[in-house]
Amino acid sequence: MTTPDTTRPPGGERRVLVTGAGRGIGRAIATALAAGGARLVLHARDHAAEASALRVELPGGPHALVHGDLARPEELRRVFEEAWGAFGGFDVLVNNAAIYEEHPPLELDVEAFQAAWARTIAINLDAPALLCQLAARRMAEAGSGRLVNVSSRGAFRGEPTAPAYGASKAGLNALTQSLAKALAPKNVLAFAVAPGWVDTERVAPFVRGERGAAIVQDMPIGRVTTADEVAAVVRFLALEAPASMTGAIIDVNGASYLRS
């Protein structure tokens, strides 16, 4: 017996907002979702030109593009409303936009540490939380929807030189699971994906730099994860995962960190 997917809108096409879609994991997610038949709203801040070019390259469509700094609540609300209005709503929100900023706690003064902490939490946790809340209210009214948050293995194993990053991703996991419980009665599902090292532009200086050998040595599969591998999991959660998986946090780290 097949369980019907009650989160799929009439006609089967899903409309998806992907934040931080200009490059890296966000670009791979957008590409995978478009290949799966989704219509996309691509969000970008610093990489708007790349996102604009991607919008034209993606199959299907038409796709839309929105710009804005999600760390600024007023801009976030504008981005949300523009994204919602692009196709008369969206069925899936993928919170991918994030920053990673090293701020070793014993090497910085209090002011520098607090500034790095505030910037990281604003982008990595506050923005996804507000976007989830805005989207969940509309999705609950519509009777269905999905939230997919891109987390990190750093939420579990700690980030000694970037504690705000680890804290933000741990908070994102807790947010995801809290939303899964709160929203399930309204047929709105919530998931998280937790990658480890991913071979993207942002982490290239680490993976290909002097730390590269140690990073790969930590990976039982002998290499870092690709953005396409993360995107494949996000695509599954956004388009196919059954309702009974709501609240799941899926590890995509090549067995470099295991939990049970």
Number of C-alpha atoms within 10 A of each C-alpha: 3 4 7 9 13 14 25 18 16 8 6 12 14 22 26 29 27 26 28 28 31 26 20 19 25 27 23 23 27 32 23 23 25 22 14 16 16 25 25 28 27 26 29 26 17 12 14 20 12 14 26 20 11 20 24 13 12 18 18 14 16 12 22 19 21 21 22 19 17 28 19 13 15 12 14 19 17 16 22 22 15 18 25 19 11 17 16 9 19 23 27 29 24 28 27 24 23 21 15 17 14 17 22 15 16 9 10 12 11 10 9 13 19 15 11 20 20 15 16 25 21 20 20 29 24 20 22 29 20 16 21 23 14 14 23 26 14 16 25 16 10 16 15 22 29 29 29 26 25 26 30 27 23 22 20 16 13 17 17 14 15 20 22 28 30 25 21 24 26 21 19 24 26 15 20 27 20 13 22 22 14 14 21 18 12 16 19 28 33 32 27 29 23 20 24 20 25 22 20 17 12 14 14 13 13 16 21 13 11 10 11 16 13 11 18 17 13 17 18 13 13 12 18 23 19 18 20 19 18 25 22 16 18 26 24 14 26 26 22 12 18 15 19 9 13 25 22 17 21 19 21 21 24 18 13 20 17 11 7 2
